[in-house]
Amino acid sequence: MAFTVVACSGISSTGKLTAQAGTALLHRCGGEIEACVGARAAALEDAVRHADRILVLDGCEDCCGMKKVRALGVEPDLHVVATACGIKKRGMDDPQYAEIECLAAAVRAAMGECRK
């Protein structure tokens, strides 16, 4: 059963990071991730309703992605927060490659724990 990633996709550095890490994971994890959708996307409700499993990827402790998913009456299978992984929020700067890799690795580790 594959995950649908819901990325908070905010305008802060960590919000942009979730969208970029989600897209990178979609391309790298063939079969394990079936879609990546932004929490602000019009298609969010449809994507969540048809998902096998849901992984919410939030940029910071505001947990905007989690709030949007829960507002639809859905509890995600996994929740990863970039700042909890040691990534610093840097205003509206663009994410750095190392941050994308760090967050992608944290997501893959969480997915691995979920399979156990």
Secondary structure, 3 states (H helix, E strand, C coil): CCEEEEECCCCCHHHHHHHHHHHHHHHHCCCCEEEEEECCCCCHHHHHHCCCEEEEEECCCCCHHHHHHHHCCCCCCEEEEHHHHCCCCCCCCCCCHHHHHHHHHHHHHHHHHHHC
